[in-house]
Amino acid sequence: MISKNLTKYIKSLENKKVRKTEKRFIAEGPKVVADLMERHEPPLLVAVEGWYQQHHLTPREQDCVVTEEELRKVSLLQHPQQVLALFPIPETILPSLDDSSLVIALDGVQDPGNMGTIIRIADWFGITTLVCSRETADIFNPKCVQATMGSIARVNVVYTDLEEWLETLPVDYPVYGTFLNGNNIYKETLTNHGIIIMGNEGNGISDKIGRHVNKRLLIPNYPEGRPTADSLNVAIATAITCAEFRRR
């Protein structure tokens, strides 16, 4: 049984300001919750009895065993999946960069689905840190968390003044960015370390951030000169770029 007050509290965490104040976020579904539980102790679990039995867990005093109908009432998903959990928002620090670090930086990515997918892509390609501008979508937005499919447990996401951070880097540190007037990524020499900047869905990399890019890349369309889409989705572009770096 879950109380009305607890239901109200859980749903309030859909709001970014509340998440920031409470330092908690919502995760739903067996895969996302299980991956996060490997790294963090959830302050609260709300799950159907079958989920506890399947995972050989005994509900704690603060946890709730609910029916499918009760879970639907508290869930933010259209189709709830056995379990909902609250997790602490972790403390994060800017990464220490060296000659083996590959980092993704996001300049104003807005769509929660894109944001979550980029986290999943980073996880797949062994990139453990994302540095995000303050205008970038909140990774703890429930839609973002869901789109990561559990990869949020393994990728460190830091929000900062992206321009100020880039200004602290050595002048010759490799900073890559994708542009429509960049150099063909399949012909460029790529390093095994550096920063890969991906820009906003509509406007790309902003001018103030673009000034710090010293290696401009282009993902070419095929065949050259054929009428085609104006640009690639930012998550797809991130996947192609990361794959090419790792292929080398």
C-alpha positions as CSV (number, residue, x, y, z in Angstrom):
1,M,0.0,0.0,0.0
2,I,1.3,3.4,-0.9
3,S,0.0,6.6,0.8
4,K,-1.3,9.7,-1.0
5,N,1.4,11.8,0.5
6,L,4.1,9.5,-0.8
7,T,2.5,9.3,-4.2
8,K,2.5,13.1,-4.3
9,Y,6.1,13.3,-3.3
10,I,7.2,10.8,-5.9
11,K,5.4,12.7,-8.7
12,S,6.9,16.0,-7.5
13,L,10.3,14.7,-8.5
14,E,9.3,15.1,-12.1
15,N,10.1,18.8,-11.4
16,K,13.7,19.8,-11.8
17,K,13.6,22.3,-8.9
18,V,12.3,19.6,-6.5
19,R,14.9,17.1,-7.7
20,K,17.6,19.7,-7.0
21,T,16.3,20.4,-3.5
22,E,15.7,16.8,-2.5
23,K,18.8,15.5,-4.3
24,R,16.8,12.5,-5.6
25,F,15.6,11.3,-8.9
26,I,13.2,8.6,-10.2
27,A,14.1,5.4,-12.0
28,E,11.6,2.9,-13.4
29,G,11.8,-0.6,-14.8
30,P,13.8,-3.7,-13.9
31,K,16.8,-2.9,-16.1
32,V,17.4,0.7,-15.1
33,V,16.7,0.0,-11.4
34,A,19.0,-3.0,-11.3
35,D,21.9,-1.2,-13.0
36,L,21.6,1.7,-10.6
37,M,21.3,-0.6,-7.5
38,E,24.8,-2.0,-8.4
39,R,26.2,1.5,-7.7
40,H,23.7,3.2,-5.3
41,E,21.4,2.3,-2.4
42,P,17.9,3.4,-3.2
43,P,16.2,5.4,-0.4
44,L,12.9,3.9,-1.6
45,L,11.6,1.0,-3.6
46,V,8.0,0.7,-4.9
47,A,7.5,-2.6,-6.5
48,V,5.0,-5.5,-7.1
49,E,5.5,-8.6,-5.0
50,G,6.8,-10.6,-7.9
51,W,9.7,-8.2,-8.4
52,Y,10.9,-8.7,-4.8
53,Q,10.6,-12.4,-5.1
54,Q,12.4,-12.5,-8.4
55,H,15.3,-10.6,-7.0
56,H,15.3,-12.5,-3.6
57,L,14.8,-9.2,-1.7
58,T,12.8,-8.5,1.4
59,P,11.1,-5.1,1.4
60,R,12.6,-2.7,3.9
61,E,10.5,-0.7,6.3
62,Q,10.5,2.3,4.0
63,D,9.7,0.3,0.9
64,C,6.3,-0.4,-0.6
65,V,4.8,-3.6,-2.0
66,V,2.1,-2.6,-4.4
67,T,-0.4,-4.0,-6.9
68,E,-0.1,-3.4,-10.6
69,E,-2.9,-0.9,-10.3
70,E,-1.2,1.0,-7.4
71,L,2.0,1.1,-9.4
72,R,0.2,2.7,-12.4
73,K,-1.1,5.5,-10.1
74,V,2.4,6.5,-8.9
75,S,4.4,5.7,-12.1
76,L,5.3,8.4,-14.7
77,L,5.4,5.8,-17.4
78,Q,2.4,5.0,-19.7
79,H,3.1,1.3,-19.1
80,P,4.8,0.7,-15.7
81,Q,7.3,-2.1,-15.4
82,Q,7.2,-3.8,-12.0
83,V,9.4,-1.4,-10.1
84,L,10.0,2.3,-9.4
85,A,12.9,3.5,-7.2
86,L,14.3,6.8,-5.9
87,F,18.0,7.2,-6.0
88,P,20.4,9.9,-4.7
89,I,21.7,12.4,-7.2
90,P,25.5,11.8,-7.0
91,E,28.1,14.5,-6.5
92,T,30.2,15.1,-9.6
93,I,33.5,16.7,-10.4
94,L,35.1,17.8,-13.6
95,P,37.3,15.1,-15.1
96,S,41.1,15.1,-15.0
97,L,42.2,14.9,-18.6
98,D,45.2,13.0,-19.8
99,D,46.6,11.3,-23.0
100,S,44.0,8.5,-22.8
101,S,40.8,10.4,-21.9
102,L,38.1,10.7,-24.4
103,V,35.3,13.0,-23.2
104,I,32.0,14.1,-24.7
105,A,30.9,17.7,-24.2
106,L,27.3,18.7,-24.9
107,D,26.5,22.3,-25.9
108,G,22.8,22.9,-25.3
109,V,21.3,19.5,-26.2
110,Q,17.7,20.0,-25.3
111,D,15.7,16.8,-26.0
112,P,15.5,14.4,-23.1
113,G,15.4,11.4,-25.5
114,N,18.5,12.6,-27.3
115,M,20.3,13.2,-23.9
116,G,19.5,9.8,-22.6
117,T,20.5,8.1,-25.9
118,I,23.9,9.9,-25.9
119,I,24.5,8.6,-22.4
120,R,23.8,5.1,-23.6
121,I,26.1,5.7,-26.6
122,A,28.9,6.9,-24.3
123,D,28.6,3.9,-22.1
124,W,28.7,1.5,-25.2
125,F,32.0,3.1,-26.4
126,G,33.6,3.2,-23.0
127,I,33.4,7.0,-22.5
128,T,32.8,7.5,-18.9
129,T,32.4,11.2,-18.6
130,L,30.1,13.8,-20.2
131,V,30.6,17.5,-19.5
132,C,27.4,19.5,-20.2
133,S,26.7,23.2,-20.5
134,R,24.1,24.5,-18.0
135,E,21.6,24.8,-20.9
136,T,21.8,21.1,-21.6
137,A,18.8,18.9,-20.7
138,D,18.8,17.5,-17.1
139,I,20.0,13.9,-17.1
140,F,17.9,13.2,-14.1
141,N,14.7,14.1,-16.0
142,P,12.7,10.9,-15.8
143,K,12.5,10.7,-19.6
144,C,16.3,11.0,-19.8
145,V,16.8,8.4,-17.2
146,Q,14.5,6.0,-19.0
147,A,16.3,6.6,-22.4
148,T,19.7,5.7,-20.9
149,M,18.4,2.1,-20.3
150,G,20.6,1.8,-17.2
151,S,23.7,3.5,-18.7
152,I,23.2,6.4,-16.3
153,A,24.7,4.2,-13.6
154,R,28.1,4.0,-15.4
155,V,28.5,7.5,-17.0
156,N,29.6,10.5,-14.9
157,V,27.6,13.6,-16.0
158,V,28.9,17.0,-15.0
159,Y,27.1,20.4,-15.6
160,T,29.3,23.5,-15.7
161,D,30.1,26.7,-17.6
162,L,31.3,24.9,-20.7
163,E,33.1,27.9,-22.1
164,E,35.0,28.6,-18.9
165,W,36.1,24.9,-18.6
166,L,37.3,24.9,-22.2
167,E,39.4,28.0,-21.5
168,T,41.3,26.1,-18.8
169,L,42.6,23.5,-21.3
170,P,46.1,23.6,-22.8
171,V,46.1,25.4,-26.2
172,D,47.1,22.2,-28.1
173,Y,44.6,19.9,-26.3
174,P,42.5,18.2,-29.0
175,V,39.0,19.6,-29.1
176,Y,36.8,18.1,-31.8
177,G,33.4,19.4,-33.0
178,T,31.1,18.4,-35.9
179,F,30.3,21.1,-38.4
180,L,28.8,21.2,-41.9
181,N,32.0,22.9,-43.1
182,G,34.4,20.6,-41.2
183,N,36.9,18.0,-42.6
184,N,35.7,14.6,-43.6
185,I,35.8,12.5,-40.4
186,Y,36.8,9.4,-42.4
187,K,39.9,11.0,-43.8
188,E,41.1,12.9,-40.7
189,T,43.7,11.7,-38.2
190,L,41.9,11.2,-34.9
191,T,43.6,11.0,-31.5
192,N,42.8,8.5,-28.8
193,H,42.1,11.3,-26.4
194,G,40.4,14.7,-26.5
195,I,37.0,16.3,-26.2
196,I,34.2,15.7,-28.7
197,I,31.7,18.5,-28.6
198,M,28.1,17.9,-29.8
199,G,25.8,20.9,-30.3
200,N,22.2,21.9,-30.0
201,E,19.6,20.0,-32.1
202,G,18.6,23.2,-34.1
203,N,21.6,25.4,-34.0
204,G,24.6,23.1,-33.6
205,I,27.6,24.2,-31.7
206,S,27.3,27.8,-30.5
207,D,29.8,30.4,-31.7
208,K,31.3,30.9,-28.2
209,I,32.0,27.2,-27.8
210,G,33.0,26.7,-31.5
211,R,35.9,29.1,-30.9
212,H,37.6,26.5,-28.8
213,V,37.3,23.7,-31.4
214,N,40.7,23.2,-33.0
215,K,39.7,20.1,-35.0
216,R,36.5,20.6,-37.1
217,L,34.9,17.4,-38.4
218,L,32.2,16.6,-40.9
219,I,30.1,13.5,-41.2
220,P,29.6,13.4,-45.0
221,N,26.4,12.4,-46.7
222,Y,26.5,10.0,-49.7
223,P,26.8,10.3,-52.6
224,E,28.3,13.8,-52.5
225,G,26.1,16.4,-54.1
226,R,22.9,14.4,-53.7
227,P,19.9,16.4,-52.2
228,T,19.5,15.1,-48.7
229,A,18.5,16.0,-45.1
230,D,19.9,19.2,-43.7
231,S,21.6,17.5,-40.8
232,L,21.7,14.4,-38.7
233,N,20.0,13.9,-35.3
234,V,22.5,14.8,-32.6
235,A,22.4,11.3,-31.0
236,I,23.0,9.6,-34.3
237,A,25.8,12.0,-35.1
238,T,27.4,11.2,-31.7
239,A,27.2,7.5,-32.3
240,I,28.9,7.8,-35.7
241,T,31.6,10.0,-34.3
242,C,32.3,7.8,-31.3
243,A,32.4,4.7,-33.5
244,E,35.0,6.3,-35.8
245,F,37.2,7.3,-32.9
246,R,37.1,3.8,-31.4
247,R,37.6,2.2,-34.8
248,R,41.0,3.9,-35.1
